[in-house]
């Protein structure tokens, strides 16, 4: 951590954006110059969905905002998810009612804010003899799921008898089938959502630069006052000044916290989620289908994705290179076994797998199995004032951002400009994500 006491000229406030500045590589050099010259209210490290959502929220409230990303936007977890905006019905099993309520509410908000990218997706949850949960318990759980969504989902859940299940999804295994629950969640293009959120932050005045790595924190008077940055494309070193610095780097969160001498204890427990990509004609479905792995009873999904289908996901602890998670042969075998068991007619083999992708969940460190670790987010503030946000889900990114920016506003206090005293506005339409008439 760099102890920064350099006597510099009077801080130069960030200038308002020039009308029509493109969100492209054409403005990158200008943004780097602005990072070096201007002083910001908020500097965000991390350009995944959480980081760019924080930048959008702060910029819409009038804060002088900057964001840096060491690679490209959504190059980490935010581009390697299950592509779902969902309430998380399985979290009811662990009595995480608050998380499910928040996720269901955010699902509704995102469908309104970005309808072109967040679309309703019907799900089927088949049940079989000698399988948990019992049908009555699943029906009760789905009634609670509807209630936590304030009964404002696309449709309320329905129970289908075996003949109706077979009519709708003939590939589903018939042996011992008792019926299936049908309900709705939503599907999203995660990387595109991240990119459009970053673009929206830019349109509202945020200074954003990718391929810029934070290598140290700057401290003055015992408080974080900025970050030392390196432009990885031009090897330029930049000192970016800000009244508040936010660490929104996901699974890299502990690496940034290690730059803060007051934050030594690890917060994160990264877990790996692997997906298989196959041609949809090999395993066709009109619904996303929830099924259990025959090995350990974990939930796995079959998710339609255009001409393809995704099979996933795994949930295992990860201790390797955070920049390069990959599917192992065991991961592939695990998912193939589950798919063959649930869809025996499809006869899926290793050769049917077109590709795989693996993402890392930035879960808050906790004991127990990886599958049971809470997906709730946590916001902490170090002794030097560094704000770190970890945990959470793609679904709840907007809410996480709102809470972080609320915290930053409290920190800025009387130093806030009049323009930066607005309320959260991120329930407004996301530019570029509206349906075309």
C-alpha positions in Angstrom: 0.0 0.0 0.0 1.5 3.3 -1.1 1.6 6.0 1.6 0.7 9.0 -0.5 1.5 12.4 0.9 2.7 14.2 -2.2 1.8 17.9 -2.2 0.0 18.3 -5.5 -1.8 21.3 -7.0 -5.4 22.0 -6.0 -7.5 19.0 -6.9 -9.0 19.3 -10.4 -12.7 18.1 -10.3 -13.7 15.7 -13.0 -15.2 17.5 -16.0 -18.6 16.7 -17.3 -18.6 14.4 -20.3 -18.5 15.9 -23.8 -21.8 15.3 -25.7 -21.6 12.3 -28.0 -18.4 10.8 -26.7 -18.4 7.3 -28.1 -18.1 4.3 -25.8 -15.3 2.7 -27.7 -11.5 2.4 -27.9 -11.5 5.8 -29.5 -12.0 7.5 -26.1 -9.8 5.2 -24.1 -6.7 7.4 -24.3 -8.8 10.4 -23.2 -10.2 8.4 -20.3 -6.7 7.4 -19.2 -5.7 11.1 -19.3 -8.8 11.9 -17.2 -7.9 9.2 -14.7 -4.5 10.8 -14.2 -5.6 14.5 -14.1 -9.1 14.6 -12.5 -10.2 14.0 -8.9 -13.2 11.7 -8.4 -15.8 11.1 -5.8 -15.8 7.3 -6.5 -13.2 5.0 -8.0 -14.4 1.5 -8.7 -11.9 -1.4 -9.3 -13.5 -4.2 -11.3 -15.5 -4.2 -14.5 -17.8 -7.2 -14.0 -21.6 -6.7 -13.6 -21.3 -5.5 -10.0 -18.6 -2.9 -10.7 -20.3 -1.4 -13.8 -23.7 -1.3 -12.0 -22.0 0.6 -9.2 -20.5 3.0 -11.8 -23.9 3.5 -13.4 -25.7 4.1 -10.2 -23.1 6.6 -8.9 -22.9 8.5 -12.3 -26.7 8.7 -12.4 -26.7 10.3 -9.0 -24.2 12.9 -10.2 -21.1 11.5 -8.5 -17.8 12.1 -10.3 -17.2 8.4 -11.1 -14.3 6.4 -12.5 -14.0 2.6 -13.1 -11.0 0.5 -14.1 -11.0 -3.2 -15.2 -7.7 -5.2 -15.5 -9.0 -7.3 -18.5 -12.2 -6.8 -20.5 -15.7 -6.1 -19.2 -17.4 -9.4 -18.2 -14.3 -11.4 -18.8 -14.6 -13.1 -15.5 -17.6 -14.5 -13.6 -20.0 -12.1 -15.3 -19.5 -13.7 -18.7 -19.5 -17.3 -17.5 -22.8 -17.7 -15.6 -25.8 -19.9 -16.2 -27.4 -16.9 -18.0 -30.2 -16.8 -15.5 -32.0 -14.0 -13.7 -33.8 -16.1 -11.1 -35.2 -16.0 -7.6 -33.3 -19.1 -6.6 -35.9 -21.6 -5.6 -33.4 -24.0 -4.2 -32.3 -21.4 -1.6 -35.6 -22.0 0.1 -34.2 -25.4 1.2 -31.7 -23.5 3.3 -34.3 -21.0 4.6 -32.7 -18.1 2.8 -36.0 -16.3 2.5 -34.5 -12.8 2.4 -32.2 -13.7 -0.5 -35.1 -15.3 -2.5 -37.3 -12.3 -1.8 -34.6 -9.9 -3.0 -33.8 -12.0 -6.0 -37.5 -12.3 -7.0 -38.0 -8.5 -6.7 -34.8 -7.8 -8.7 -36.0 -10.3 -11.4 -39.1 -8.2 -11.8 -37.1 -5.0 -11.9 -34.6 -6.3 -14.5 -37.4 -7.5 -16.7 -38.8 -4.0 -16.7 -35.4 -2.2 -17.0 -33.9 -4.4 -19.7 -36.6 -6.4 -21.4 -34.6 -7.0 -24.6 -31.9 -8.8 -22.6 -33.9 -10.3 -19.7 -36.6 -12.5 -21.0 -39.1 -14.9 -19.3 -38.1 -18.5 -19.3 -40.4 -21.4 -18.4 -38.9 -24.1 -16.1 -40.0 -27.7 -15.5 -39.1 -29.4 -12.3 -39.9 -33.2 -12.7 -40.4 -35.4 -9.6 -39.9 -39.1 -9.4 -40.7 -41.8 -6.9 -38.2 -42.0 -4.0 -36.9 -38.6 -5.0 -36.8 -35.6 -2.7 -38.6 -33.3 -2.1 -42.0 -34.9 -1.8 -44.6 -33.6 -4.3 -46.5 -31.8 -1.5 -43.3 -30.1 -0.3 -42.4 -28.9 -3.8 -45.9 -27.5 -4.3 -45.7 -25.7 -1.0 -42.2 -24.4 -1.8 -43.4 -23.1 -5.2 -46.4 -21.4 -3.6 -44.0 -19.7 -1.2 -41.8 -18.8 -4.3 -44.8 -17.2 -5.9 -45.5 -15.3 -2.7 -42.0 -14.0 -2.3 -42.3 -12.7 -5.9 -45.5 -10.9 -4.6 -47.5 -13.0 -7.1 -46.2 -10.8 -9.9 -44.2 -13.3 -11.9 -45.1 -14.1 -15.5 -47.5 -16.8 -14.3 -48.1 -18.6 -11.0 -46.7 -22.1 -10.9 -48.7 -25.1 -12.1 -48.5 -28.9 -11.5 -48.4 -31.1 -14.6 -49.4 -34.8 -14.5 -47.0 -37.3 -16.2 -48.9 -37.4 -19.5 -48.7 -33.6 -19.8 -45.0 -33.6 -18.9 -44.3 -36.2 -21.7 -46.4 -34.2 -24.2 -44.4 -31.0 -23.4 -41.0 -32.5 -23.0 -40.8 -36.0 -24.5 -37.0 -36.3 -23.8 -37.5 -36.4 -20.0 -37.1 -39.8 -18.4 -40.4 -41.6 -17.8 -39.4 -44.2 -15.1 -41.2 -43.4 -11.9 -42.3 -40.0 -13.1 -44.9 -38.5 -10.7 -45.4 -35.2 -12.5 -43.6 -31.8 -12.8 -43.9 -28.3 -11.5 -43.9 -25.6 -14.1 -42.8 -22.1 -13.1 -41.1 -19.0 -14.6 -37.8 -17.4 -14.0 -35.8 -15.3 -16.6 -32.8 -15.7 -18.9 -30.2 -13.0 -19.8 -27.2 -12.5 -21.9 -24.9 -11.9 -19.0 -21.9 -10.4 -20.9 -24.2 -8.2 -23.0 -26.0 -7.0 -19.9 -22.6 -6.1 -18.4 -21.5 -4.2 -21.5 -24.7 -2.2 -21.8 -24.5 -1.3 -18.1 -21.0 -0.1 -18.6 -22.1 1.9 -21.6 -24.9 3.4 -19.6 -22.4 4.5 -16.9 -20.4 6.1 -19.6 -23.4 8.0 -21.0 -24.1 9.4 -17.6 -20.5 10.7 -17.3 -18.4 7.9 -15.7 -14.8 7.6 -16.9 -14.3 3.9 -17.7 -11.1 2.2 -18.9 -10.5 -1.5 -19.4 -7.1 -3.3 -19.5 -6.0 -1.1 -16.6 -4.8 -2.9 -13.5 -4.8 -1.6 -10.0 -1.4 -2.5 -8.5 -1.6 -0.6 -5.2 -3.7 1.7 -3.1 -2.7 5.3 -2.3 -3.1 6.3 1.4 -3.0 9.8 2.9 -3.7 10.5 6.5 -4.6 6.9 7.2 -7.3 6.8 4.5 -7.4 5.4 1.0 -7.3 8.3 -1.4 -6.9 6.6 -4.7 -5.1 3.8 -6.5 -1.9 3.3 -8.5 -2.8 1.9 -11.9 -1.0 0.4 -14.9 -2.3 0.6 -18.4 -1.6 -2.9 -19.6 -1.7 -1.8 -23.3 0.8 1.0 -23.0 2.6 0.3 -19.8 1.7 3.7 -18.5 1.5 4.3 -14.8 -1.3 6.4 -13.4 -2.2 7.7 -10.0 -6.0 8.0 -9.8 -7.4 10.1 -6.9 -10.8 9.6 -5.4 -12.5 10.3 -2.1 -13.9 6.7 -2.0 -12.5 3.6 -3.5 -14.6 0.5 -4.1 -13.3 -3.0 -4.5 -15.7 -4.8 -6.8 -13.3 -7.4 -8.2 -15.3 -10.5 -7.4 -13.1 -13.5 -6.9 -10.1 -11.3 -7.0 -11.4 -9.3 -4.0 -8.9 -10.7 -1.5 -6.0 -9.7 -3.8 -7.1 -6.1 -3.7 -7.8 -6.2 0.0 -4.3 -7.5 0.5 -3.1 -4.0 -0.7 -4.8 -2.6 2.4 -2.6 -3.3 5.4 -5.7 -3.2 7.7 -7.5 -6.0 5.7 -5.5 -9.2 6.0 -8.1 -11.9 6.7 -9.4 -13.7 3.6 -13.1 -13.1 3.0 -13.7 -15.3 -0.1 -14.4 -18.9 -0.8 -14.3 -19.2 -4.7 -16.3 -22.1 -6.1 -16.2 -23.3 -9.7 -19.3 -23.7 -11.9 -18.9 -25.6 -15.1 -21.3 -25.7 -18.1 -21.3 -28.0 -21.1 -22.5 -26.6 -24.5 -24.2 -29.0 -26.9 -26.3 -28.6 -30.0 -30.0 -28.1 -29.0 -31.1 -30.6 -31.7 -29.2 -33.2 -29.8 -31.2 -32.5 -26.6 -34.2 -30.3 -27.5 -36.4 -28.7 -24.9 -38.8 -25.8 -24.8 -38.3 -25.4 -21.1 -35.3 -25.1 -18.8 -35.4 -28.4 -16.9 -34.3 -28.9 -13.3 -32.9 -32.4 -12.6 -30.8 -34.1 -10.0 -27.4 -35.7 -10.3 -27.5 -39.4 -9.6 -24.1 -39.1 -7.9 -25.0 -36.6 -5.1 -28.5 -35.4 -5.6 -27.4 -31.8 -6.6 -29.6 -29.8 -8.9 -28.4 -29.5 -12.5 -30.1 -27.5 -15.3 -30.7 -28.0 -18.9 -31.0 -24.4 -20.3 -32.0 -23.6 -23.9 -29.7 -21.0 -25.5 -30.6 -20.3 -29.1 -29.4 -23.1 -31.3 -27.6 -24.6 -28.3 -28.3 -26.0 -24.9 -26.3 -25.5 -21.7 -25.9 -28.3 -19.1 -24.7 -27.1 -15.7 -23.6 -26.3 -13.3 -21.0 -27.9 -10.9 -20.2 -26.3 -7.5 -16.8 -27.3 -6.2 -14.2 -25.4 -4.2 -11.4 -23.8 -6.3 -7.8 -23.0 -5.4 -6.1 -22.7 -8.8 -5.4 -19.7 -11.1 -8.3 -17.3 -10.7 -7.7 -16.0 -14.2 -8.0 -19.4 -15.9 -10.6 -21.7 -14.5 -11.4 -24.6 -16.7 -13.6 -27.7 -16.8 -11.8 -30.9 -15.8 -12.6 -34.3 -17.2 -14.3 -35.1 -13.9 -16.5 -32.0 -14.3 -17.5 -33.1 -17.8 -18.2 -36.7 -16.7 -20.3 -35.5 -13.7 -22.6 -33.4 -15.9 -22.8 -36.0 -18.7 -23.8 -38.7 -16.2 -26.6 -36.4 -14.8 -27.8 -35.6 -18.3 -27.9 -39.2 -19.4 -29.8 -40.2 -16.3 -32.4 -37.4 -16.8 -32.7 -37.7 -20.6 -31.9 -41.3 -21.5 -33.3 -41.1 -25.0 -30.9 -38.4 -26.0 -27.8 -40.7 -25.5 -25.4 -37.8 -25.0 -21.7 -38.7 -25.3 -18.5 -36.9 -24.8 -18.3 -36.2 -28.6 -21.6 -34.2 -28.4 -19.9 -31.6 -26.2 -19.1 -28.6 -28.4 -17.4 -26.7 -25.7 -17.3 -26.0 -22.0 -16.9 -22.9 -19.9 -16.1 -22.4 -16.2 -16.8 -19.4 -13.9 -15.9 -18.8 -10.3 -18.4 -17.7 -7.7 -17.1 -15.0 -5.3 -18.8 -16.5 -2.3 -18.3 -15.3 1.2 -16.1 -17.6 3.2 -18.2 -20.0 5.3 -18.0 -23.6 6.6 -20.0 -26.5 5.1 -20.3 -27.8 1.5 -19.8 -25.5 -1.4 -23.3 -26.1 -2.6 -24.8 -24.8 0.7 -22.7 -21.6 1.1 -25.0 -18.6 1.0 -25.2 -16.5 -2.2 -26.0 -13.4 -0.2 -23.7 -10.4 -0.6 -21.6 -8.6 2.0 -20.3 -5.0 2.0 -17.3 -4.3 4.3 -15.2 -1.3 5.0 -11.5 -1.6 5.9 -9.7 0.5 8.5 -8.4 2.8 5.7 -11.9 3.2 4.2 -11.7 0.7 1.3 -15.2 -0.5 0.6 -15.3 -4.1 -0.6 -18.4 -6.0 -1.9 -18.3 -9.8 -2.3 -20.9 -12.5 -2.8 -24.2 -12.0 -4.5 -25.6 -13.1 -7.8 -26.1 -11.8 -11.3 -29.7 -11.4 -10.4 -29.1 -9.0 -7.5 -26.3 -6.9 -9.1 -28.4 -3.7 -9.2 -29.4 -4.0 -5.6 -25.8 -4.6 -4.6 -24.8 -1.5 -6.5 -27.4 0.6 -4.8 -26.3 -0.4 -1.3 -22.6 0.3 -2.2 -23.4 3.7 -3.6 -25.6 4.5 -0.5 -22.5 3.6 1.6 -20.3 5.9 -0.5 -22.8 8.8 -0.2 -22.7 8.4 3.6 -18.9 8.5 3.4 -18.8 11.6 1.2 -21.2 13.4 3.6 -20.8 17.2 3.5 -18.2 16.9 0.7 -20.8 15.8 -1.8 -21.6 18.2 -4.5 -25.2 19.3 -4.9 -25.5 17.1 -8.0 -24.4 14.1 -6.0 -27.2 14.2 -3.5 -29.8 12.5 -5.7 -31.6 9.2 -5.0 -30.9 6.0 -6.7 -32.2 6.0 -10.3 -31.2 2.6 -11.6 -34.8 1.4 -11.9 -35.0 3.6 -15.0 -34.7 1.9 -18.4 -31.3 0.7 -19.4 -30.2 2.4 -22.6 -30.0 -0.1 -25.5 -31.9 -2.8 -23.7 -35.4 -1.9 -24.7 -37.7 -3.9 -27.0 -38.0 -2.4 -30.5 -41.6 -1.8 -31.6 
